[in-house]
Every structure is written in structure tokens, then in C-alpha cells.
Amino acid sequence: MAALNGDAGRPVIGYTLELQDPMLLEVEPSLRAPLQQFGAVPVVLPRATPADAIDQLLDMVDGLQLCGGADVHPSHYGHDAHELTKPGDQVEDAFELELVRRAYDRGMPVMGICRGIQVMAVADGGTLTQDVETMHEGAIQHRRSWRDLALEPPGEHWHTVQTEPGSAVERWLAGGEPRVNSFHHQCVATTGGIMRATARGEDGVIETIERVDGRGWAAGMQWHNELMWRHDERFLRPFQDLVEAARTYAS
């Protein structure tokens, strides 16, 4: 059980943030509120945290949530940089990747959004497509304006996905049209040893990955779930799954 958790029914979820993100004031409450709604205690983990603090941090939490942000530097998966790649701070990349690897090793629940799914894939030994529109044949437009993401009803900035039968994402999107938003120019190209693609866009772009080795719960989504749940309660389901998995992990 996490050291911060005084109540076995209230798991502690550490959620990573880029504190210099210009959209922080819009994004952060939308990441935190669903965790609180389902009974978790959210704790911010800045990406600038030193890597030597990772084990201590993981001892304090019962699950992880990874938010969006800059491109993961391609050196972390053995590729040269594409001309359109705009990596962030490599020290912050290294922290988040190692945080996820060690969480995987512990069987700790992990959920990733946008950059988060990409970090999860790379931490698993996977690779990324560095620019979807120029490198993925037949790609639809995935990089829409930030303002468009939260528009209701869905418009051209949303697209359909195909889900794997029996997957978590199939259950998440049940009860309505399987449409999601987009705000990214990179995506997961390949997964590694413990994660598997479970949903793809109409152009074949990987939209979700889920852990399949039976050693813990983990799932990532390429879309921005945190900007969808206020309009459609289905998009609260991934947050609920994370909290329930963390509650089980803590017990």
C-alpha cells in the first residue's frame, strides 16, 4: 500500500505534468477531477523530478497517469530525428520512461494519454512514427486545433476507431459511436513485449494499447480523454478503470 494512503479505499494516483505547459491551466483540472470523482487521491509528479527519486515516488503511489506533451526524443527508441520532430527535454523523457519501466516491473497500474501512450510504448521497447501525415500511408489529419478538441457535438476534428473484441477500449466506447478526438502528429508504430494495440483509427494508426502479459493493468490512448468526458460520460471509464486497478494494487 502506498505510504501516503491512509485509507485502503482511496488509492494514490501520481500524474505526471509538464509544469511549463502553456495549456496547463486547462489540462490539469481535467486530468485530476475524474480521479477524485472515483475516489483516488491525485498527486502531481513533475517531469523535472530527478530520476534518483523514482523508487521513492513509486513507493508512495498506487498507480500512474501520464499526460500529453512534447515529442519523445527518438534516441530513446534507436531512431534518428525526423525533420518535423520537436522533442522536449531529454532529462524529462528519461525520468518518465524509467518511471514507467519500473512501474511495469512492479505490476503497478499505468494509464497514458497522447504523449503518455507513446511513453508507455517506448518504455516497453516499442517505437514511434515521428510524423503521421508524412510517414503513415493514407493518414487522415490527426493534428487539429486545441480549441476544436473539446467541441460538442463531434465534428471533423473527431474520427472513428475500430476496437479489438473483448478489449478494455471496446467496453469504454460501448453505448455510442466509437469516435475520438485528435491532437498529435506522432503515434505508436510498434509495441514491445507486454503491450498490444487494441484500437486503430480508420487509417490504421494505433489509438490504444493495453497490457497483455497478465502481470498488471496498463492502457494508453492516443486521443485526449481528459477533454471528452465532460461531454460524454463514456470517456470517464478509463479513469475509473485506473482507479479500480490502483485500489486492487494497493490492497
C-alpha positions in Angstrom: 0.0 0.0 0.0 1.2 3.5 -0.8 2.9 5.3 2.1 0.6 8.4 1.6 -2.6 6.3 1.5 -4.2 6.3 5.0 -7.4 4.7 3.6 -7.3 1.4 1.7 -10.3 2.6 -0.3 -8.6 5.7 -1.6 -5.6 4.8 -3.8 -3.0 7.4 -4.6 -2.5 8.2 -8.3 0.6 10.0 -9.3 0.0 12.0 -12.5 2.9 13.4 -14.5 2.8 17.0 -15.7 5.0 19.5 -17.6 4.7 22.5 -15.4 5.8 24.9 -18.2 3.0 23.6 -20.5 1.1 26.7 -21.7 -2.2 24.7 -21.6 -1.6 23.6 -18.0 -4.5 25.5 -16.5 -6.9 23.9 -19.0 -5.5 20.4 -18.8 -4.6 19.8 -15.2 -8.2 20.1 -13.7 -9.5 17.8 -16.4 -6.9 15.2 -15.5 -7.4 15.5 -11.8 -11.2 15.7 -11.4 -12.0 12.2 -12.7 -9.5 10.6 -10.4 -11.1 12.4 -7.4 -14.6 11.5 -8.7 -13.8 7.8 -8.5 -12.2 8.1 -5.0 -8.5 8.5 -5.7 -6.0 10.9 -4.1 -4.2 12.5 -7.0 -0.6 13.7 -6.5 1.4 15.7 -9.2 4.7 14.2 -10.4 6.6 16.9 -12.3 8.5 15.6 -15.2 11.5 17.6 -14.0 11.8 15.3 -10.9 15.3 13.7 -10.6 15.4 10.1 -11.7 17.1 9.0 -8.5 13.7 9.7 -6.8 11.7 7.2 -8.9 11.7 4.3 -6.5 10.7 6.5 -3.6 7.9 8.1 -5.6 6.6 4.7 -6.7 6.6 3.6 -3.0 4.2 6.5 -2.4 1.6 5.8 -5.1 -0.6 3.0 -6.2 -0.9 4.0 -9.9 0.4 6.4 -12.6 -1.3 8.6 -15.1 0.8 10.2 -17.9 -0.4 13.3 -19.7 0.3 14.8 -23.1 3.3 16.9 -24.1 6.3 17.2 -26.4 7.7 14.5 -28.7 9.7 11.8 -27.1 13.2 12.1 -28.4 13.8 9.3 -31.0 17.1 8.4 -29.5 15.2 6.6 -26.8 14.0 4.1 -29.3 17.1 4.0 -31.5 16.0 6.3 -34.4 17.4 9.4 -35.9 15.2 12.6 -35.6 12.8 13.4 -38.4 12.9 17.0 -39.6 9.4 17.6 -38.1 10.1 16.0 -34.7 10.1 18.5 -31.8 11.4 16.8 -28.8 11.2 18.1 -25.3 13.7 17.9 -22.5 15.6 14.6 -22.7 16.1 14.6 -18.9 12.4 14.7 -18.5 12.0 12.0 -21.2 14.4 9.8 -19.3 12.6 10.3 -16.0 9.2 9.5 -17.4 10.4 6.4 -19.3 12.2 5.0 -16.3 9.2 5.8 -14.1 7.0 3.7 -16.4 9.5 0.8 -16.8 9.8 0.4 -13.0 6.0 0.7 -12.6 5.7 -2.1 -15.2 8.1 -4.2 -13.2 6.1 -3.7 -10.1 2.8 -4.6 -11.9 1.6 -1.1 -10.9 -1.4 0.3 -13.0 -0.4 2.9 -15.6 -2.6 4.9 -17.9 -1.3 7.2 -20.7 -2.9 10.0 -22.7 -1.4 11.2 -26.1 2.3 11.6 -25.3 1.5 9.2 -22.5 0.7 6.3 -24.8 3.9 7.0 -26.7 6.0 6.9 -23.5 4.3 3.7 -22.5 5.1 2.1 -25.9 8.8 3.2 -25.8 9.2 2.1 -22.2 8.0 -1.3 -23.4 10.6 -1.4 -26.2 8.4 -0.1 -28.9 8.9 2.6 -31.5 7.0 5.7 -32.7 6.0 7.1 -36.1 7.6 10.6 -35.9 5.2 12.4 -38.2 1.9 10.7 -39.1 0.9 12.8 -42.1 4.2 12.3 -43.9 5.2 8.8 -42.7 2.0 6.9 -42.4 0.4 6.0 -45.7 -3.2 7.0 -46.1 -3.2 9.0 -42.9 -6.1 11.2 -42.0 -5.5 14.6 -40.4 -4.7 13.9 -36.7 -3.4 17.3 -35.7 -6.4 19.6 -35.2 -6.5 22.8 -33.2 -6.5 22.6 -29.4 -9.8 24.6 -29.3 -11.5 22.0 -31.5 -10.8 19.1 -29.2 -13.5 19.9 -26.7 -16.2 21.0 -29.1 -19.5 19.3 -28.8 -21.0 17.7 -30.8 -18.1 15.9 -32.6 -17.2 17.4 -35.9 -14.5 17.0 -38.5 -11.8 17.0 -35.7 -13.2 13.7 -34.4 -12.7 10.3 -36.2 -13.8 6.8 -35.8 -11.8 3.9 -34.3 -12.0 0.1 -34.7 -11.7 -1.8 -31.4 -10.5 -5.3 -30.7 -13.3 -7.6 -29.4 -13.0 -8.1 -25.6 -10.6 -5.2 -25.1 -11.0 -2.5 -22.5 -11.4 0.1 -25.2 -14.3 -1.8 -26.7 -16.0 -1.5 -23.3 -15.0 2.1 -22.9 -16.7 3.1 -26.1 -19.7 0.9 -25.8 -23.1 2.6 -26.0 -22.3 5.2 -28.7 -20.4 5.8 -31.9 -16.7 5.0 -31.5 -15.4 8.5 -32.3 -12.5 10.2 -30.6 -10.6 13.5 -31.0 -7.0 14.1 -32.2 -4.2 16.5 -31.3 -1.0 14.8 -32.2 1.5 14.4 -35.1 3.3 11.3 -33.7 1.9 7.9 -32.9 2.9 4.4 -31.7 4.4 2.4 -34.6 5.2 -0.8 -32.7 4.7 -2.1 -29.2 7.2 -4.1 -27.2 6.8 -7.2 -25.1 3.9 -6.6 -22.8 1.6 -4.2 -24.6 -0.6 -4.8 -27.6 -2.6 -2.5 -29.9 -6.3 -2.8 -29.2 -7.8 0.0 -31.3 -6.9 1.7 -34.6 -8.1 4.7 -36.4 -9.8 4.4 -39.8 -6.3 4.9 -41.3 -4.7 2.2 -39.2 -3.0 4.5 -36.7 -2.7 2.8 -33.3 -5.2 4.5 -31.0 -4.9 2.4 -27.8 -2.5 -0.1 -26.3 -3.2 -2.4 -23.4 -1.1 -4.7 -21.2 -1.5 -8.3 -22.1 1.1 -10.3 -20.1 -1.2 -10.8 -17.1 1.2 -9.0 -14.6 -0.8 -5.8 -14.2 -3.2 -3.3 -15.7 -1.9 -0.7 -18.1 -3.6 1.1 -21.0 -2.8 4.1 -23.2 -4.9 6.1 -25.6 -3.7 8.4 -28.4 -6.7 10.8 -28.0 -7.3 13.4 -25.3 -9.7 11.6 -23.0 -9.5 14.5 -20.5 -11.2 16.8 -22.9 -14.0 14.5 -23.8 -15.5 13.2 -20.5 -17.4 16.5 -19.8 -19.4 16.0 -23.0 -19.7 12.2 -23.0 -19.6 10.1 -19.8 -18.2 7.1 -21.6 -14.8 8.8 -21.5 -14.8 8.6 -17.7 -14.5 4.8 -18.0 -10.6 4.7 -18.5 -10.2 6.9 -15.4 -12.5 4.6 -13.4 -10.5 1.5 -14.6 -7.3 3.1 -13.5 -8.6 4.0 -10.0 -10.1 0.5 -9.6 -6.8 -1.2 -10.7 -4.9 1.1 -8.3 -7.3 0.2 -5.5 -6.7 -3.5 -6.2 -2.9 -2.9 -6.4 -3.0 -1.1 -3.0 -4.9 -3.8 -1.2 
